[in-house]
């Protein structure tokens, strides 16, 4: 059977109205039972298939069944038996979230995206037993509703490469498990299966050449069997290098390649490399529509790219990646500026672009005309270009910038100024967003509350947060960020050069969704953004209260970025805008300021030889924010989900005075990466806030003692892994009390 002409790699699974999020949280809270959860999520899947067919994905197998309750990596690991769990719903969620009997699987970023996957924990010699029922039931329910969908799996090479550890001795047994799943699909008369092998586009812990060898080993065996469907092998998130010749010669029935602007910026000749490498017997499926960003495609450029690829006469068009990374549809946006809306393309609009490319300019003249207009008006718009911003950034010194005096001198001044105890305790920034605060925000937006009434509600919440921290015994306080709906969107709403959406939700992990803002032009700060709230909180306590800023790299990483200028340009613009905020916070009496960079690792290029230039401009943009801070002002930063060793030198180069890092799930392993280049004080997280578990005092104390094996007492801080926004006070209150009790116990034993 031939492969569909128009398809996608995946579609947002949270639902247009976040139905999956609500179902998950209702089930976890005990408001619905397992049967109701399953029927609700089944209805969501069928509605999605119906919607995609209505959008034009009407060929058999054009719709991918990239289904997962929590995470696609966990879903595949359970299906092929790499992680035991069978089909039990609660066991699956225990792996993802933890429970009283077990801690959850570690979570980290999916390649260089804002999505998180769960890291399978594997060991040599373990039993691997496939559970094909997990995917067969998806096929059956789709058929019952009149759809012929394409089952989705993460590939065996990628699954092991992303596991902990990457235990390659398991590959033969794992391949047998995939073969069993393929056999079951074949027996169920499934003609196409989609298998993603993005490990081939990244430099992981296993060298690229070895990945290519494992790819040949695994797929030679899998493709050598007749007891399987046709295989659609996909390579999203970048360009394959050592593995490209292997991919092209495997004899797979269909092969997808990522040809998005992001990929071609790194390898402009990638289309030629693909054309030369792929055998004539393989259907080449061109991922020319960007699955990760929201700009409308320049359809004429895409046609030229398809011609360069050599497939203009036999078009099979798809997205570069799954569309899970972009919002559902522009139809849900009623308040975007009209000019900006015309420049954008969300998931549904990207499907229309794919259909237009397959149809051709003559049949899709209106779509091509709309594309031409978007390209022209965006390039000419004053919204895109701000001469004053460009002049200010152009006047900055080139290369690295350095705060003075050096850390060793600053930290002495800060210790004297702050007078903190041994192992000082702080939190990362946010406190729970209570139903009352969410209601106040909604009422203010609806006009039910006046500006003053809304401010009064926020101040009341801040006062409670400050009083709770003082009562528990926290040393450096936070105001709790009640005024912020999101740590990036809050700033985007106050900075020029951004627009925000009303319903542009994308999945971060599990039920966690975010609304990334969109960088549409040059960035500047018209007014102070955080000073009012920080100064009010500081007025309530004699203890230091942190000013809280989101750093330039994280704002960019968690936004949809411009594709018409280098990222470094936007980063410098954010650096100087946030530096103005640091100055205003200092003038308001704030002497501890946190510049959050949890996403520093996320933008790290997938290829090692591209990383140095990124880290140079990323570090520079952070240093610009703190460049003129007073010596007595203690600058904190925070990092999330980072393979710390990969970026340790860059983290040290940030020159922050205190660095907090996510460490609880990894049991402090990342502290082993510290060396003499890392001089800042450090707060490795001792409470995994992504799980509802309340850590015991003994558990926290053990983690602190483990941290002290690598960090001197005078440099160690105590803090949670991340902000507390998504937790409830029933978890936050006892957990923070356990942190204080554990710290006191450990200090007493020093």
C-alpha positions as CSV (number, residue, x, y, z in Angstrom):
1,X,0.0,0.0,0.0
2,X,1.3,3.5,-0.9
3,X,2.0,6.0,1.8
4,X,-0.4,9.0,2.2
5,X,0.5,12.1,0.2
6,X,-0.4,14.5,3.1
7,X,0.3,13.6,6.7
8,X,1.6,14.9,10.0
9,X,4.1,13.4,12.6
10,X,1.7,13.9,15.5
11,X,-1.0,16.2,16.8
12,X,-1.6,17.9,20.1
13,X,-3.1,15.3,22.4
14,X,-4.2,17.6,25.2
15,X,-7.4,18.5,23.4
16,X,-8.5,21.9,22.0
17,X,-10.0,22.7,25.4
18,X,-7.4,20.8,27.5
19,X,-9.8,17.9,27.9
20,X,-6.9,15.5,28.7
21,X,-5.5,17.8,31.4
22,X,-8.9,17.9,33.1
23,X,-9.5,14.2,32.8
24,X,-6.0,13.4,34.3
25,X,-6.4,15.8,37.2
26,X,-9.9,14.6,37.9
27,X,-8.8,11.0,38.0
28,X,-5.8,11.8,40.2
29,X,-8.0,13.7,42.6
30,X,-10.5,10.8,42.8
31,X,-13.3,12.8,41.2
32,X,-13.8,10.2,38.5
33,X,-13.1,6.5,38.3
34,X,-10.9,4.6,35.9
35,X,-13.8,3.7,33.6
36,X,-14.9,7.3,33.3
37,X,-11.3,8.4,32.7
38,X,-10.9,5.8,29.9
39,X,-14.2,6.7,28.2
40,X,-13.5,10.4,28.4
41,X,-10.0,10.0,26.9
42,X,-11.4,7.6,24.2
43,X,-13.9,10.3,23.2
44,X,-11.2,12.8,22.9
45,X,-9.1,10.6,20.6
46,X,-12.1,9.9,18.4
47,X,-13.0,13.6,18.2
48,X,-9.4,14.3,17.2
49,X,-9.5,11.7,14.4
50,X,-12.7,13.2,13.2
51,X,-11.3,16.7,13.2
52,X,-8.1,15.7,11.4
53,X,-10.2,13.9,8.7
54,X,-12.3,17.1,8.3
55,X,-9.1,19.1,7.9
56,X,-8.1,16.9,4.9
57,X,-6.1,14.0,6.3
58,X,-8.6,11.6,4.7
59,X,-6.3,9.0,3.2
60,X,-5.9,5.7,5.1
61,X,-3.0,5.9,7.6
62,X,-2.7,9.7,7.2
63,X,-3.6,10.1,10.8
64,X,-1.0,9.1,13.4
65,X,-2.3,7.5,16.6
66,X,0.4,9.1,18.8
67,X,-1.5,8.5,21.9
68,X,-0.3,8.7,25.5
69,X,-2.0,9.5,28.8
70,X,1.2,11.0,30.2
71,X,4.2,10.6,27.9
72,X,4.9,9.0,24.5
73,X,8.3,7.5,25.7
74,X,6.6,5.9,28.7
75,X,3.8,4.7,26.5
76,X,6.3,2.9,24.1
77,X,8.4,1.6,27.0
78,X,5.3,0.0,28.5
79,X,4.1,-1.4,25.1
80,X,7.4,-3.1,24.3
81,X,8.0,-4.1,28.0
82,X,11.2,-2.2,28.6
83,X,9.5,-0.8,31.6
84,X,7.1,-3.2,33.4
85,X,3.6,-2.0,33.9
86,X,1.3,-3.9,31.6
87,X,-2.0,-2.1,31.1
88,X,-2.7,-1.1,34.7
89,X,-3.6,2.6,34.8
90,X,-2.5,3.3,38.4
91,X,0.8,1.5,37.8
92,X,1.5,3.7,34.8
93,X,0.7,6.9,36.8
94,X,2.9,5.7,39.7
95,X,5.8,5.5,37.2
96,X,5.1,9.0,36.1
97,X,4.2,10.7,39.4
98,X,5.3,8.4,42.2
99,X,3.2,7.2,45.1
100,X,3.7,6.1,48.7
101,X,5.6,3.0,47.5
102,X,7.9,4.4,44.8
103,X,9.5,7.6,43.6
104,X,8.6,8.6,40.0
105,X,10.8,8.1,37.0
106,X,13.3,10.9,36.3
107,X,12.0,13.5,33.9
108,X,14.0,15.5,31.3
109,X,13.6,17.5,28.2
110,X,12.7,15.8,24.9
111,X,15.6,16.8,22.7
112,X,15.7,20.6,22.4
113,X,12.0,21.1,22.9
114,X,9.9,22.3,25.8
115,X,8.3,18.9,26.2
116,X,9.5,16.6,29.0
117,X,9.7,12.8,28.8
118,X,10.0,10.2,31.5
119,X,13.4,8.4,31.5
120,X,13.1,4.6,31.5
121,X,15.3,3.0,34.2
122,X,16.8,-0.2,32.8
123,X,19.5,-2.7,33.7
124,X,21.5,-5.4,32.0
125,X,19.8,-8.8,31.8
126,X,16.3,-7.5,32.7
127,X,13.3,-9.3,31.4
128,X,11.6,-7.6,28.4
129,X,8.0,-8.7,27.7
130,X,6.0,-6.9,25.0
131,X,2.4,-5.8,25.8
132,X,1.0,-5.3,22.2
133,X,-2.5,-5.0,23.7
134,X,-1.7,-1.4,24.5
135,X,-1.5,-0.4,20.8
136,X,-4.0,-2.9,19.5
137,X,-6.8,-1.4,21.5
138,X,-6.1,2.0,19.9
139,X,-6.3,0.5,16.4
140,X,-9.6,-1.3,17.3
141,X,-11.3,1.8,18.8
142,X,-10.3,3.9,15.8
143,X,-11.6,1.3,13.3
144,X,-14.8,1.1,15.3
145,X,-15.2,4.9,14.8
146,X,-14.4,4.6,11.0
147,X,-10.7,5.6,11.0
148,X,-7.7,3.8,9.7
149,X,-4.9,5.3,11.9
150,X,-1.2,4.7,12.0
151,X,0.1,3.3,15.3
152,X,3.1,5.2,16.8
153,X,6.1,4.0,18.7
154,X,9.4,5.5,19.7
155,X,12.1,3.4,18.0
156,X,14.3,0.8,19.8
157,X,17.5,2.7,19.3
158,X,16.1,6.0,20.6
159,X,14.4,4.2,23.5
160,X,17.7,2.7,24.8
161,X,19.7,5.9,24.0
162,X,17.4,7.9,26.2
163,X,17.2,5.4,29.0
164,X,19.2,5.4,32.2
165,X,21.7,3.9,31.7
166,X,21.8,3.4,27.9
167,X,22.2,-0.3,28.3
168,X,22.9,-1.5,24.7
169,X,23.2,-5.2,25.8
170,X,19.4,-5.1,25.9
171,X,19.0,-4.2,22.2
172,X,18.6,-7.7,20.8
173,X,15.9,-8.6,23.4
174,X,14.2,-5.2,22.8
175,X,14.2,-5.7,19.1
176,X,12.5,-9.1,19.7
177,X,9.8,-7.2,21.7
178,X,9.3,-4.7,18.8
179,X,9.1,-7.7,16.4
180,X,6.3,-9.1,18.6
181,X,4.4,-5.9,18.5
182,X,4.9,-5.6,14.7
183,X,3.6,-9.2,14.4
184,X,0.5,-8.4,16.4
185,X,-0.1,-5.4,14.2
186,X,0.3,-7.4,11.1
187,X,-2.1,-10.0,12.4
188,X,-4.6,-7.2,13.0
189,X,-4.3,-6.2,9.4
190,X,-2.5,-2.9,10.1
191,X,-0.6,-1.9,7.0
192,X,1.6,1.0,8.3
193,X,3.3,1.7,11.6
194,X,5.2,4.9,12.5
195,X,8.4,4.5,14.4
196,X,10.4,7.6,15.5
197,X,14.2,7.4,15.8
198,X,15.2,11.0,16.7
199,X,18.4,9.7,18.4
200,X,20.0,9.9,15.0
201,X,19.9,13.7,14.9
202,X,21.6,14.4,18.2
203,X,25.0,13.9,19.9
204,X,24.0,11.8,23.0
205,X,26.0,9.9,25.5
206,X,26.4,7.2,22.9
207,X,28.5,8.5,20.0
208,X,26.8,9.1,16.7
209,X,28.8,6.5,14.9
210,X,27.7,3.9,17.4
211,X,24.1,5.0,17.2
212,X,24.3,4.4,13.4
213,X,25.7,0.9,14.1
214,X,22.9,0.1,16.5
215,X,20.4,1.4,14.0
216,X,21.6,-0.9,11.3
217,X,21.6,-3.9,13.7
218,X,18.1,-3.3,15.0
219,X,16.4,-2.4,11.8
220,X,18.1,-5.0,9.6
221,X,16.5,-7.6,11.9
222,X,13.1,-5.9,12.1
223,X,12.8,-5.2,8.4
224,X,14.0,-8.7,7.5
225,X,10.8,-10.2,8.8
226,X,7.6,-10.5,6.7
227,X,5.5,-10.6,9.8
228,X,5.2,-6.8,10.1
229,X,3.4,-3.8,8.7
230,X,5.1,-1.3,6.3
231,X,7.4,0.9,8.4
232,X,7.3,4.7,8.3
233,X,10.6,5.6,10.0
234,X,10.8,9.2,11.2
235,X,13.8,11.4,12.1
236,X,12.4,14.6,13.7
237,X,14.3,17.5,15.5
238,X,17.3,17.8,13.2
239,X,19.6,16.4,10.6
240,X,21.0,12.9,10.7
241,X,24.8,12.7,10.0
242,X,26.6,9.4,10.5
243,X,23.2,7.6,10.4
244,X,22.0,9.1,7.2
245,X,23.6,6.6,4.9
246,X,22.2,3.8,7.1
247,X,18.7,5.2,7.1
248,X,18.8,5.6,3.3
249,X,19.9,2.0,2.7
250,X,17.9,0.1,5.2
251,X,15.1,-0.6,2.7
252,X,12.4,0.9,5.0
253,X,9.2,1.5,3.1
254,X,8.9,5.3,4.0
255,X,11.4,7.7,5.6
256,X,10.6,11.1,7.0
257,X,13.3,13.8,7.2
258,X,13.2,17.1,9.1
259,X,13.6,20.0,6.7
260,X,12.4,22.8,8.9
261,X,14.2,26.2,8.9
262,X,15.8,25.3,12.3
263,X,17.4,22.3,10.8
264,X,18.5,24.0,7.6
265,X,20.1,26.8,9.5
266,X,22.5,24.2,10.9
267,X,22.9,22.2,7.7
268,X,21.9,24.3,4.6
269,X,22.8,21.3,2.3
270,X,20.8,18.7,4.2
271,X,18.2,18.3,1.4
272,X,21.1,17.4,-1.0
273,X,22.6,15.0,1.5
274,X,19.2,13.3,1.9
275,X,18.6,13.1,-1.8
276,X,22.0,11.4,-2.3
277,X,21.6,9.0,0.6
278,X,18.1,7.6,0.2
279,X,17.6,4.6,-2.0
280,X,15.0,4.9,-4.8
281,X,12.8,2.1,-3.3
282,X,12.1,4.2,-0.2
283,X,9.3,6.7,-0.2
284,X,10.8,10.0,1.0
285,X,8.4,12.0,3.1
286,X,9.5,15.7,3.3
287,X,9.1,17.3,6.7
288,X,9.1,20.9,5.3
289,X,6.4,22.4,7.5
290,X,7.9,23.5,10.8
291,X,6.2,21.5,13.6
292,X,7.9,23.5,16.4
293,X,7.3,27.2,15.6
294,X,4.2,29.2,14.8
295,X,5.1,31.2,11.7
296,X,3.2,30.8,8.5
297,X,5.2,28.9,5.9
298,X,6.6,30.7,2.9
299,X,5.0,28.2,0.5
300,X,7.2,29.3,-2.5
301,X,10.3,28.5,-0.5
302,X,8.9,25.1,0.4
303,X,8.2,24.3,-3.2
304,X,11.8,25.2,-4.1
305,X,13.0,23.0,-1.2
306,X,10.9,20.1,-2.4
307,X,12.4,20.5,-5.9
308,X,15.8,20.5,-4.4
309,X,15.0,17.3,-2.6
310,X,14.0,15.7,-5.8
311,X,10.4,14.8,-4.8
312,X,8.5,17.5,-6.7
313,X,7.0,14.8,-9.0
314,X,6.1,12.4,-6.2
315,X,5.1,14.5,-3.3
316,X,4.7,13.2,0.2
317,X,4.6,16.1,2.6
318,X,4.5,16.2,6.4
319,X,5.7,18.3,9.4
320,X,9.3,18.4,10.6
321,X,8.2,17.1,14.0
322,X,5.0,16.3,15.9
323,X,2.6,19.2,16.2
324,X,2.4,18.6,19.9
325,X,4.8,21.6,20.3
326,X,2.3,24.2,18.9
327,X,-1.2,25.2,19.8
328,X,-4.3,23.7,18.2
329,X,-5.7,26.4,16.0
330,X,-5.8,30.2,15.3
331,X,-9.6,29.9,15.3
332,X,-9.5,30.0,19.1
333,X,-7.7,33.4,19.1
334,X,-10.1,36.3,19.1
335,X,-7.8,39.1,20.4
336,X,-4.6,38.7,18.5
337,X,-3.7,41.8,16.4
338,X,-5.0,41.2,12.9
339,X,-1.6,41.7,11.3
340,X,0.1,39.3,13.6
341,X,-2.6,36.6,13.2
342,X,-2.0,36.7,9.5
343,X,1.7,35.9,10.0
344,X,0.9,32.8,12.1
345,X,0.2,29.1,11.6
346,X,-0.8,26.7,14.4
347,X,-1.4,23.0,14.1
348,X,-4.6,23.1,12.1
349,X,-3.2,25.8,9.8
350,X,-0.1,23.8,9.2
351,X,-2.2,20.9,8.0
352,X,-3.7,23.4,5.5
353,X,-0.2,24.3,4.4
354,X,0.6,20.7,3.8
355,X,-2.5,20.2,1.8
356,X,-1.7,23.3,-0.3
357,X,1.8,22.0,-1.1
358,X,0.4,18.6,-2.2
359,X,-2.3,20.2,-4.3
360,X,0.1,22.7,-6.0
361,X,-0.1,26.4,-6.7
362,X,-2.7,26.2,-9.4
363,X,-5.2,24.3,-7.2
364,X,-4.3,26.1,-4.0
365,X,-3.9,29.7,-5.4
366,X,-5.6,31.3,-2.4
367,X,-3.2,29.6,0.1
368,X,-0.2,30.7,-1.9
369,X,-1.5,34.2,-2.1
370,X,-2.0,34.3,1.6
371,X,1.5,33.0,2.2
372,X,3.0,35.7,-0.1
373,X,1.1,38.4,1.8
374,X,2.2,37.2,5.2
375,X,5.8,37.1,4.2
376,X,5.7,40.6,2.7
377,X,3.7,42.4,5.5
378,X,5.8,40.9,8.3
379,X,9.0,42.0,6.7
380,X,7.7,45.5,6.3
381,X,6.0,45.9,9.7
382,X,7.0,48.5,12.3
383,X,5.9,45.9,14.8
384,X,8.9,43.8,13.7
385,X,11.6,46.5,13.8
386,X,12.4,49.1,16.5
387,X,15.3,51.4,15.6
388,X,15.9,52.6,19.2
389,X,16.3,49.1,20.5
390,X,18.6,48.2,17.7
391,X,20.8,51.2,18.4
392,X,21.0,50.5,22.1
393,X,22.1,46.9,21.5
394,X,24.5,47.9,18.8
395,X,26.3,50.1,21.4
396,X,27.0,47.2,23.7
397,X,30.6,45.9,23.9
398,X,31.3,42.9,21.8
399,X,32.0,39.5,23.2
400,X,31.9,38.6,26.9
401,X,31.0,41.1,29.6
402,X,32.0,40.8,33.3
403,X,30.4,42.0,36.5
404,X,32.7,43.7,39.0
405,X,34.1,43.0,41.6
406,X,34.8,39.3,41.1
407,X,32.7,36.6,43.0
408,X,35.3,36.0,45.7
409,X,35.1,39.7,46.8
410,X,31.3,40.0,46.3
411,X,30.4,37.0,48.3
412,X,32.2,38.3,51.4
413,X,30.3,41.6,51.2
414,X,27.0,39.7,50.7
415,X,27.6,37.4,53.7
416,X,28.2,40.4,55.9
417,X,25.2,42.2,54.5
418,X,22.7,39.2,54.8
419,X,23.9,37.4,57.9
420,X,22.4,34.1,56.9
421,X,22.8,30.8,58.9
422,X,24.6,27.7,57.8
423,X,22.7,25.9,55.0
424,X,20.3,28.8,54.4
425,X,16.8,27.8,53.2
426,X,15.0,29.5,50.4
427,X,12.4,28.5,47.8
428,X,12.6,28.9,44.0
429,X,9.9,31.6,43.7
430,X,6.3,30.6,43.1
431,X,3.9,29.4,45.8
432,X,0.6,27.6,45.1
433,X,-1.8,29.4,42.8
434,X,-4.9,29.0,44.9
435,X,-8.4,28.8,43.6
436,X,-9.0,32.2,45.2
437,X,-6.2,33.8,43.3
438,X,-7.2,32.1,40.0
439,X,-10.8,33.4,40.5
440,X,-9.5,36.9,41.3
441,X,-7.5,36.9,38.1
442,X,-10.4,35.7,36.1
443,X,-12.8,38.2,37.7
444,X,-10.3,41.0,37.0
445,X,-10.0,40.0,33.4
446,X,-13.8,39.9,33.1
447,X,-14.2,43.3,34.7
448,X,-15.8,42.0,37.9
449,X,-12.9,43.3,40.0
450,X,-11.4,46.8,39.6
451,X,-7.7,47.2,39.3
452,X,-7.5,48.3,43.0
453,X,-9.6,45.4,44.2
454,X,-7.4,43.0,42.2
455,X,-4.3,44.5,43.7
456,X,-5.7,44.2,47.2
457,X,-6.4,40.5,46.6
458,X,-2.9,39.9,45.4
459,X,-1.4,41.8,48.3
460,X,-3.4,39.8,50.8
461,X,-2.0,36.6,49.2
462,X,1.5,37.9,49.3
463,X,1.1,38.8,53.0
464,X,0.0,35.2,53.8
465,X,2.9,33.8,51.8
466,X,5.4,35.9,53.7
467,X,3.9,35.1,57.1
468,X,3.9,31.4,56.3
469,X,7.6,31.4,55.4
470,X,8.5,33.4,58.5
471,X,6.5,31.0,60.7
472,X,8.1,27.9,59.2
473,X,11.6,29.3,59.4
474,X,12.6,30.0,55.8
475,X,15.7,32.3,55.6
476,X,15.4,34.1,52.3
477,X,11.8,34.7,51.4
478,X,9.9,35.0,48.2
479,X,6.7,36.9,47.5
480,X,5.0,33.8,45.9
481,X,4.3,35.3,42.4
482,X,0.5,35.5,42.9
483,X,0.4,38.2,40.3
484,X,1.9,35.9,37.6
485,X,0.0,33.5,35.5
486,X,3.2,32.1,34.1
487,X,6.9,33.0,34.7
488,X,7.4,33.8,31.0
489,X,4.0,35.0,29.9
490,X,3.9,37.6,32.8
491,X,7.0,39.3,31.4
492,X,5.9,38.9,27.8
493,X,2.7,40.9,28.6
494,X,4.8,43.7,29.9
495,X,7.6,43.8,27.3
496,X,7.2,45.4,23.9
497,X,8.0,42.9,21.1
498,X,5.8,40.1,22.3
499,X,2.2,39.0,21.8
500,X,0.3,36.5,23.9
501,X,-2.5,34.1,23.1
502,X,-5.7,33.3,24.9
503,X,-5.9,29.6,24.1
504,X,-2.5,28.7,22.7
505,X,-1.9,25.9,25.1
506,X,0.8,23.2,24.6
507,X,1.7,20.2,26.7
508,X,4.8,20.5,28.9
509,X,4.4,17.1,30.6
510,X,1.5,15.0,31.9
511,X,-1.3,17.4,32.6
512,X,1.0,20.5,32.7
513,X,0.3,22.9,29.9
514,X,1.8,26.3,29.1
515,X,0.8,29.1,26.8
516,X,4.1,30.2,25.1
517,X,4.1,33.9,24.1
518,X,5.3,34.8,20.6
519,X,8.3,37.1,19.9
520,X,7.1,39.2,17.0
521,X,9.8,41.9,17.0
522,X,12.5,43.9,18.7
523,X,12.2,43.7,22.5
524,X,12.2,46.6,25.1
525,X,10.8,47.3,28.6
526,X,8.5,50.4,28.7
527,X,7.9,50.3,32.5
528,X,9.1,48.4,35.7
529,X,7.5,45.0,35.8
530,X,8.2,43.5,39.3
531,X,9.2,46.3,41.6
532,X,5.7,47.0,43.1
533,X,5.2,43.5,44.3
534,X,8.8,42.9,45.5
535,X,9.0,46.1,47.4
536,X,5.6,45.4,49.0
537,X,6.7,41.9,50.1
538,X,10.0,43.3,51.5
539,X,8.0,45.8,53.6
540,X,6.4,42.9,55.4
541,X,9.6,41.3,56.7
542,X,13.0,42.0,58.1
543,X,14.3,38.9,56.3
544,X,15.5,39.4,52.7
545,X,12.9,38.9,50.0
546,X,14.1,37.9,46.6
547,X,13.3,39.9,43.5
548,X,12.2,37.4,40.9
549,X,13.1,37.8,37.2
550,X,12.9,35.2,34.4
551,X,16.2,35.3,32.5
552,X,16.6,36.1,28.8
553,X,17.4,32.5,27.6
554,X,14.4,31.1,29.4
555,X,12.0,33.7,28.1
556,X,13.2,32.9,24.6
557,X,13.2,29.1,25.1
558,X,9.6,29.1,26.5
559,X,8.4,31.4,23.8
560,X,7.8,30.9,20.1
561,X,10.9,32.6,18.6
562,X,11.5,34.9,15.7
563,X,12.8,33.1,12.6
564,X,14.0,36.3,10.9
565,X,16.9,37.2,13.2
566,X,19.4,35.1,15.1
567,X,18.4,34.1,18.7
568,X,21.4,36.0,20.0
569,X,19.9,39.3,18.8
570,X,16.7,38.7,20.8
571,X,18.8,37.5,23.8
572,X,20.8,40.7,23.9
573,X,17.7,42.8,23.7
574,X,16.2,40.9,26.7
575,X,19.5,41.2,28.6
576,X,19.4,45.0,28.5
577,X,15.7,45.2,29.2
578,X,16.0,43.1,32.3
579,X,19.1,45.0,33.4
580,X,16.9,48.0,33.7
581,X,14.6,46.0,36.0
582,X,17.6,44.9,38.2
583,X,18.5,48.6,38.7
584,X,15.0,49.5,39.7
585,X,14.7,46.6,42.1
586,X,18.0,47.7,43.8
587,X,16.7,51.2,44.1
588,X,13.6,49.8,45.8
589,X,15.7,48.1,48.5
590,X,15.8,44.6,47.1
591,X,19.3,43.1,47.8
592,X,18.7,39.5,46.6
593,X,17.6,39.1,43.0
594,X,17.0,35.8,41.2
595,X,17.4,35.6,37.5
596,X,15.8,32.3,36.6
597,X,17.4,30.3,33.8
598,X,15.7,26.9,34.1
599,X,15.8,26.5,30.3
600,X,19.6,27.1,29.8
601,X,20.1,23.5,28.7
602,X,17.0,23.4,26.5
603,X,18.3,25.6,23.7
604,X,21.6,23.7,23.7
605,X,22.1,22.5,20.1
606,X,21.8,18.8,19.6
607,X,25.2,18.6,17.9
608,X,28.3,19.2,20.0
609,X,30.1,21.3,17.4
610,X,27.2,23.8,17.4
611,X,27.1,24.3,21.2
612,X,30.0,26.7,21.9
613,X,28.5,29.6,20.0
614,X,25.1,29.1,21.7
615,X,26.6,29.0,25.1
616,X,28.7,32.1,24.4
617,X,25.6,34.3,23.6
618,X,23.5,32.6,26.3
619,X,26.0,33.4,29.0
620,X,26.5,36.9,27.6
621,X,22.8,37.7,27.8
622,X,22.6,36.6,31.5
623,X,25.7,38.6,32.3
624,X,24.1,41.7,30.7
625,X,21.2,41.4,33.2
626,X,23.5,41.5,36.2
627,X,26.3,43.5,34.7
628,X,25.8,46.7,36.8
629,X,24.3,45.1,40.0
630,X,25.9,46.3,43.2
631,X,28.5,44.1,44.9
632,X,26.1,43.7,47.9
633,X,23.3,42.5,45.7
634,X,23.2,38.7,45.7
635,X,22.3,37.3,42.3
636,X,20.7,33.9,42.3
637,X,19.9,31.7,39.3
638,X,17.9,28.5,38.9
639,X,18.3,25.6,36.5
640,X,15.9,22.7,35.7
641,X,16.1,19.3,34.0
642,X,19.7,19.8,33.0
643,X,22.3,17.2,32.1
644,X,24.5,19.4,34.3
645,X,27.8,18.0,33.1
646,X,27.2,19.1,29.5
647,X,26.9,22.8,30.5
648,X,28.8,23.0,33.8
649,X,31.4,25.5,32.4
650,X,28.6,27.7,31.0
651,X,26.7,27.6,34.4
652,X,29.9,28.6,36.1
653,X,30.4,31.4,33.5
654,X,27.0,32.9,34.4
655,X,28.9,34.2,37.4
656,X,25.8,34.1,39.6
657,X,26.4,34.2,43.4
658,X,24.0,31.3,44.2
659,X,22.9,28.6,41.7
660,X,19.9,26.3,42.5
661,X,19.5,23.2,40.5
662,X,17.0,20.4,40.1
663,X,18.6,17.4,41.8
664,X,16.1,15.4,43.9
665,X,15.1,12.8,41.3
666,X,18.8,12.2,40.3
667,X,19.7,11.7,44.0
668,X,22.4,14.4,43.9
669,X,24.3,12.6,41.1
670,X,24.8,15.8,39.2
671,X,26.9,17.3,42.0
672,X,29.6,14.9,40.9
673,X,30.1,17.1,37.8
674,X,31.2,20.1,40.0
675,X,34.9,21.0,39.7
676,X,37.2,23.9,40.4
677,X,35.6,26.0,37.7
678,X,32.3,26.1,39.6
679,X,32.8,28.7,42.3
680,X,29.2,29.9,43.2
681,X,27.2,28.8,46.2
682,X,24.8,26.1,45.2
683,X,21.3,24.8,46.2
684,X,20.7,21.3,44.8
685,X,17.0,20.6,45.1
686,X,16.0,18.2,47.9
687,X,12.3,18.1,47.2
688,X,10.9,16.9,43.9
689,X,7.9,19.2,43.4
690,X,6.8,17.5,40.3
691,X,5.4,14.6,42.4
692,X,2.6,15.0,45.0
693,X,4.7,13.1,47.5
694,X,5.7,14.9,50.7
695,X,9.4,14.1,51.4
696,X,10.1,13.0,54.9
697,X,12.6,14.8,57.2
698,X,14.9,11.8,57.0
699,X,14.8,11.7,53.2
700,X,15.7,15.4,52.9
701,X,18.4,15.0,55.5
702,X,19.9,12.1,53.6
703,X,20.0,14.2,50.4
704,X,21.7,17.1,52.3
705,X,24.3,14.7,53.6
706,X,24.9,13.4,50.1
707,X,25.2,16.9,48.8
708,X,27.8,17.7,51.5
709,X,30.0,15.0,50.1
710,X,30.6,17.3,47.1
711,X,29.8,20.8,48.3
712,X,31.4,22.6,51.3
713,X,29.1,23.6,54.1
714,X,29.7,27.3,53.5
715,X,28.5,27.0,49.9
716,X,25.4,24.8,50.3
717,X,21.9,26.1,50.2
718,X,18.6,24.2,50.9
719,X,15.7,24.5,48.5
720,X,13.0,22.6,46.5
721,X,13.8,21.5,42.9
722,X,11.5,24.1,41.4
723,X,8.7,26.6,42.1
724,X,5.7,25.5,44.0
725,X,3.0,26.9,41.7
726,X,1.6,23.5,40.7
727,X,1.5,22.0,44.3
728,X,-1.2,22.6,46.9
729,X,-0.6,23.9,50.4
730,X,-1.4,20.5,51.9
731,X,1.9,19.4,50.3
732,X,3.8,22.6,50.5
733,X,3.4,23.3,54.2
734,X,4.6,19.9,55.6
735,X,7.3,19.6,52.9
736,X,8.8,23.0,53.8
737,X,8.6,22.2,57.5
738,X,10.5,18.9,56.8
739,X,13.1,20.9,54.9
740,X,13.7,23.2,57.9
741,X,13.8,20.2,60.4
742,X,16.2,18.3,58.1
743,X,18.5,21.3,57.8
744,X,18.5,21.8,61.5
745,X,19.3,18.2,62.1
746,X,22.2,18.2,59.6
747,X,23.6,21.4,60.9
748,X,23.5,20.1,64.5
749,X,25.6,17.1,63.3
750,X,28.3,19.2,61.6
